[in-house]
Amino acid sequence: MKLRLATFNLFQFVEPPYSWYIKKDRFTAAKWEEKTTWIKEQIIKMDCDIIAFQEVFSQEALKDLCKELGFEYFVCVDKAKTRDASSKTFISTTLALASKYPIKKVHEIKQKDKSFSFSRKVIKAQIQVTPSQDILVYVAHLKSNRDNEFEYIYTKEESLEYKKEQRDKSLAEGFSPSFELRLKEASALFEDVKESLDLPVVLMCDLNDKEYSLSIDALSNKAYHSKRKHNAYVLYDAYYHFTPQIKNPHPEKKEIKRSSTSYYQGKGNVLDYIFVSKHFNANNKNYLARISSYEVHDAHLKTNQNGSILQSDHAQVVCELNFR
């Protein structure tokens, strides 16, 4: 059995006559038809069974779109807010999850740290993928940086200890309030996932942070949350657990560069991720399924790195699980 999952930032999914944030920012009927047609075509290309969505304002419109494409199960856990009861201008966005398999239950995130609220309420859904097997699927969209906010950029060479030292300095000096919230969000997810590993877990997100960021450590690594010296993970970046086959590789060819999922001022970044628990890590001898494909659907960004509002400003990430 193969199961395909995807994360898809829809970039202002707002059905007219509603607007997003500013009254004048809304689609005409023709532009809305163009956007939803592209989304449908993209979902068909992705050929998935379960999709996590970000930037969802018009939930019923998305539910209908997904149902038309065979996704019988759909859930949101929050409502997009408008300026007031009579307003048609949204001021907040939500997440959604669509599935071709039954969504048996939606769980609350057990948030131990009560000092903050998630910038977008997380979805945690229990999905029955076979008569005898359920999985937990998380959908998240963590806090984004403000335009003028200081940000550390890391590479794989920097140690966790070094990154934590930089974090402490940044937070002590008040440089990065969004970064602080994002770390709290990631840490709360880590704690909830850690307590939920009796079932296999897939977490799909727009992390709003880059590869090798401390947010990933906060989300996945026990060493971030303790003084232990060795890394120990509750979640694994699916990208690193799939090895693509290269036909006729050149002997001097460098390793494959990871595809960007978003661009800012001409620079590509990886912001969209799929994380999996040890149940889907083939390095674990008792794995339930292995990652048999990892795809980044970014053709629309090749022609317009900023992303068209009629399409998306993010690439879509797809992960395929091949069950034993």
N, C-alpha and C positions, 0 to 999 in steps of 0.2 A: 504494500500500500504506500502511496505517495501523498503527501499533504503539502500544499503550497500556501504560504502566508506572505502578506505584503504590508508595508506601511506607506501611506499616501497622504501627503500634505496637499490639501485641495486649493489653497491660496484664495481665501475669501469666497467661500461657498455660500452666497447670499442670493436667495431668489427675489426678484423684483416683485413688488415695489419697495422692498426693504433696502436699506443702505448699511454700509459698514463704517462705523466710527464717525464719518462726516456725511451730512445729509446728501451732498451732491454725488458721493461715491456709491453708485448703484448701476446695475446692468439694465440695459434696454432689453425688451423681450427677445430681439434678434441676437444680441450679444449673449444673453443667457442660454439661448438655444445652442449657440456656437460652443460655449463653454461646456455645457452638459453633454453635448455630442462628443467633444474631445475626451471628456472623462470616461464616457461609456467605451469609446474605442480603446482607450488606454487600459481600462480594466479587462477588456476582452483580450488584448495583447498579453497582459500579465498572467492571465489564465490561472487565477488563484481560487482557493477555497475559503480563505479567511482574510479579511482586509481591515487594518487599523487606519482610521482617518483622523487627520488634524485639520484645524481651521473650519469647523462645521458650525455654521450659523442656522441654516434652514434644514432642520433635521428631517422633517416629513418629506421634503423634496428629495433628500439623499436616500431615505428609506425606500421611496417609490422607485428611484433610479436603480438601486441595488436589487430590489425585488424583480424588476424587469429583466435583470441579468442573471437571475437564478439564486440570489442570496435570500433565502426564506427567513433568516433570523437576523435581527438587527437590534442594537441596544445603544442608548445614550444614558448617562447617569446625571446629567445636569442640563439646564436650559440656558441658551444664550440670552443675555439680558439686554434690554433696550433702555434708552435714557429715562423714560417714564412709561406709564401704562398705555398712553396714547401714542407714543413715539414709534416710528418705523425705522429708527436708526439703532443698530446693534452697537453695544459698547463692550461686549465680551464674547468669546468664542468657546466652543466645546469640542469634545472628542466623540467618535462613533466607532462601532465595531459591527461589521457585517460578516455573516457566516453562512455557508451552505450546510453546515452541520449544526445540530441542536445546541443552543445556548441553554444549559440546564439551570444555571444560577449565576447571579451577579453578587459578588462579595464586596463588602466595605474594606477599604484599606485601614488596617489597624495602626493608627498614627500615634506613636508614643510621645513625640515632641509636639506639644500643643501650642508652641510659640508662633506658628505660622500656618497659613492655608496654602494649598496647592494653587498655582496660578491658573491651572485648568484641572478640574476634578478627574482623577485617574479612573479608568475602567479596569476592573478585574473580573473576568468572566470565566466560568467553568463550562467547557465545551466537550460534548461527547463525540469523539472522532471514530470510535468503533463501538460495537455493543458492550465491550468490556474495558474500554479505555477512555478516560477523560484527560484533558489537559487544561491548565490555567493559562489564559491569555491576558496580558496587561497591555493597555494602550496609554501612552503618556506623551505629553508635550511640555517640556520643562521651560522655566523662565528664560526669556531671551535677554541679552545684554542691551542696555541703553546705548544710543549712538556715541555718547561721549564717555562711556565707562571704560576704565582701564582693564586690560585683559592680558593675562600671561598666555604665551603660546609655547607648548612643549613638544619635544620629540621623544622617540622611544628610548633615547639614551638617558633621559633624566630619571632619577630614582623617585620612588614614592616619598621618601623622607624629604628630599629636596623640594618636591612640589608642595608638601604640607608646610614646610618652612615658609615658602612663598605665600601660601594661603594665609598663614597666621599674620604675616606682615601686611598683606593687602587688607584683611578684615580689621586689623587693629587700627589702620590709618583711614578706614572708611572709604576706600577706593571703589569698592565693587558691591553695592547692595544687591544687584541682580545675581551676581556670582554667589553671594552668601545664600540667597533664597534657593538658587538652583542646587547648591550642595545639600541644603536641608531637604529639598524634594527628593534628590537622589538617595540620600541617606534613609529617608522614610521608606522609600521603595525597597532598598536593600533589606531593611528590617522586616518588612512584610513578606518579601520573597523568601528570606531565610526561614521564616516560620511556616512557609507554605509548600515546602519541597517534598511533601508526601505525594504530590502530583507533579508531573512534568510541567515546566514553565517555559513560555515564550513571552518576551517583553519587547514590544515594538514601539518606537518612539521617534519623534523629532526632539533630539536631546538639546538642541540649541547650544551645543558645545562640540569642540573639535576632537579628532582622534588624538589619543594620548592625554586628554584633558583629565583634570582631577575629578570632574563630575563622573567619569567612567569608573574611576577607582571607588568613589563614594557609592556608586550603584552596585558594584560587582565584587569588590575585593575586601575580604575580612581584615586584611592588614591595615586598611584605611581607618578602621573603627577600633583598633587595638594597638598595642605596642609590639605585637609579634613582628619578627624580622622577615618572615617568609610570606610570599603572596599565597592566598588561598581564596578561591573564587566560588561564589554562589551562582554567578551568571558568566557566560562566555560570549564574546562578540562572534556571531555566526560567520562573519567574513573570514576569520582566521581558521575556520574548521572546514573549509571547502578548498580543495586544490584543483584549479581548472587544468584541463589537459591542453598542452600547447603542441600544435602540430608542427613538425619540422623546426624545432627551436634553434635559433642561431647560437653558436657556442659563446659569443661575447654579449649576448642580449642580457640586459639588466632585468632584475625581478620586475614583475608586473606592478605598476603603480595603481594604487586604489583609486577608483573613480570618485570624483566629487559628487555630492548630491545637492549642493547649493553654491552660489557664487555671490561675492560681495566685492564691489569695486574691482572687478576683473579677476579676483583671486578665488580659486575653487577650494571648498571645504567639505569635509564629511560631517554632516549634522544628523543624518537619518540612519538609524541602526535597528538591527534585530539581534536581540540577545537570547540565549537559550541556557537552560539548566543542564546539569551533567547527564540527564537522561538522553540528551541529543548530542552529546560529545563522544565521538567514536573512540577517543582515547580512554574512555571509561569502559572496562570490559563488560559491564552489565548495561550498556547503552540500549535504549529502546528504539531509537532511530538515528540515522546519521544524516548529515547535511549533504545532499546530493547535487544541489545547485544554489548559487548565490548570484543574483542578477541586479544590475542597476539600470533602470529604464530612463535614459537621459537624452534621447534623441532631440527632444524639444529644447533642451538647453544648449545643444551644439550650435543652433542657429541664433539663439537669444539667451545669453547667459543670465540676464536679469529675470527671465521668465515672463511670459505673457500672462496678464490677468485673465485671459481667455483660456489659459492652460494651467500651468503651475510654475512656481519659481523653485520647486524642488524636484529632484529625480525621485522615482519610486523604487523602493528596494524590495526584492522578492527573494524568499528563502524556501527551498524545497527540502522536505524531510522524507527520507526513505525508510519506512519501518521494516524491522526484521520479519 
